Every structure is written in C-alpha cells, then in structure tokens.
Amino acid sequence: MQLSSPEPGLDIPARPGDPLSAVATPALVIDLDAFEANVARMRDHAARLGVRLRAHAKTHKSADIAQAQVQGGGAVGICCQKVSEAMALVRAGVRDVLIANEVVAPRAIAGLIRIATRARVAVCADNPDNVAALSRAVMAARAEGAEGLELEVLVEIDSGAGRCGCAPGAAALALARAIDAAPGLRLGGLQAYHGAAQHIYDPVARAAALAGSIRAAAETRDAIRAAGLPCDRVTGAGTGSFAIEGASGVYTEIQAGSYVFMDADYARVADPAGGVTGGFRQALFVLATVMSTPATGRAVCDAGLKALAVDSGLPVVAEPAGVTYAEASDEHGTLADPAGRLALGETVMLVPGHCDPTCNLHDWYVCVRRGRVEALWPVTARGRVF
C-alpha cells in the first residue's frame, strides 16, 4: 500500500510569524525570552563557581538547544543518557559528549565506538566486565582501521541515589585501575551524580543529603590520586544541586539540564535565599485547547497523557488564572473551572510536572517571543532511548 504524502504545512504545529492563537495543539512551547535568560544565568553561575558546565541534553533532546548551550551558554559540551540520543546529536553537529550512563549491550557499544570516531566521547562504567567489553570493542575498531581510537571512561560511584555506580572508595579505586590498564581506554575521572537529591524541596534537607555525596566523591578522588592515577575530572550535579556541589571544591564539572526549561516540580525546589533554585524562569509550556465544556465548573482540554508526563505530578495551569488541571487521560485533560470562565476553543497554557519526559512526547518545539512564533526546532533525538 502506498502511503499518502503529508499535507504541506499541516504536518507541523505552526509557521514562523504565526500568532500563538494559530498554533495547533497540544504543542510544546518555548518562551524564548525566558529560555535565553536561563541559558545566560547558568553560564554565569558556572563562571562564578569556577566549574565547567556540561549541559544535560536528556532534558531537551534538541540539537538546536545543545548548540545554544555550547555557543552562548558557556557549556564545554553536553551529556546524554543513551547512545542513540548521542548519535542523533553528534550527527547534527555536537562534538563533545559524555554519556553519563553505563553502555553494556553489544549493539549499544558498537554505536558508542562509531560516534567516538566522529566526536569527543566519554562514557561511565561501574563494573570491570563492562570495562573489558569496552576495551575489546576499541581494539577491534583499531584493527579494522580506526587507528589511534581511544575511549575515555569515567568511574561511576553510587553517591547516595541507590541507582547505578560502584561503591565509593576501594571498589571505585579497583575499577579505576582496571580502566587505566585496559588497552584502548583512558581513565577520565569520576562520575558522582545524586539524582534523588535534585527534588528534595527543603534546602536544608537537600544540603544534608548532598554532604554525604560530596564526601564520597572527595574520598574516592583522593584514593585514586594516591594510587598514582589521574582524577582531574569530578562530574555530576543537576539543576537542583549544582550550587552546592559547584561550591564544594570537589566537583570540577556540573551536569545541569532542566534549568533551560524548568517545570512544576522544580518550582517547588527552594534555594536558601528564597525562591526557585538558581532564579531560573519557567520557559517550557504545553499549549492546549478547550475542546469541551460539558458541565458548570468543568472543562476538558486536548492535552492528556500523550502530551504531558505526570510522574512528578499533574501540570499546573499558568494561564488563565483560577483554573486547575484535575485529571489526565490518554487524550484529555480535565480542568476545574469554578468561575466558569473557559469557553470552547479557548487556549490554556500548562506547566508540565516533569519537563524531560514531556519533551520526548513531541516532535517540535514551537519557539515564541511576545506572542508570535519565531522558530520551530525539532526534538532531534525524540524516541532515542536505546
């Protein structure tokens, strides 16, 4: 069966120059003024802290945004979580990538080696068997003509999140020695990311959780150096924790990602001075249309589970005031509208509960400035989760 071609102009949610009212919904909308302010603010935070910024692209999965973070946002490169994600961004021109994760499956390792011939690529490991597999893959590539290929590998420790990572201290030192001794590999330093700490709302409790993480990273770094091995790079931290780890004197690199957008959950993460962590602005929204007003006080919009991630809570209605998002199903969002102000066809602006998985549900960012569409950016690595 022959597939029909898409209708010109109708397979995208908007065109540059369109008013916001002309955008097809549900749509992923970037407020460009807020986005640009966030990019500049993190650049300035990193400079003040004296650490490198390696922006995490798992948040946005966009080559356009990655390039903005590198070219004007002070980032030395980006992080990815998956090989296919890194492949898409390297193909689009990104040239410095840390895969802040383990890469174990043979097909994924083959992809890792392929992109390492095109860009500066580093990867994490927490198991000596994985180190051996990475070494074999590099040496096989060298035998097939990739002369001089070397893969940078970081020791990942579990710094308190209870996820990936070997134990700090002796186990991490043993792994560092294995990486240093493995043909084709170069010991790149230490990965110590406490993911769970990013969303501890209370700043005192968050700092207490991070104190142990920082201590584990420092002790492991010192043990590796005492053994005569290099450990000049200690990388980790995120939007909810970068200020603490960046000021610790232990971390040399921060991996914040969500700062470019923010979301409803990060709005609950307070900093010690009051307000949202880092002073970042909400820049990402899902624009939705009211498709039904079936009863007094209740309306239904067209943004449900296929347009919004709800793992960190339901979205918050940014506009109009007085309306709340009450329930999500596949294609519908039920809105509580006690004043009965929503009319059929009216739009609502929603703040996602969790920006990262929300972005992976969309093909396009609709970039808006002062109510008009300025650009469309593809979600370059959408669905790249392998």
ABEGO torsion letter per residue (X at the ends): XBBBBBBBGAABABBBGBBAAABBOBBBBBBAAAAAAAAAAAAAAAAAAGBBBBBBAAAAGBAAAAAAAAAAAGBAEBBBABAAAAAAAAAAGBABBBBBBBBABAAAAAAAAAAAAABBBBBBBABAAAAAAAAAAAAAAAAAGBBGBBBBBBBBBBAGAGBBEBBBEAAAAAAAAAAAABBGBBBAEBBBBBAAAAABABAAAAAAAAAAAAAAAAAAAAAAAAAGBBBABBBEEBAAAAAAAAAAGABABBABAAAAAEBAAAAABBBAAEEBBGGBBBABBBBBBBABBABBGBBBBABBAAABBAAAEBBBBAOBBGBBBABBBAABBBBBBAAGABBBGBBBBBBBABAAAAAAABABBBBBBGGBBABBBBBAABGBAX
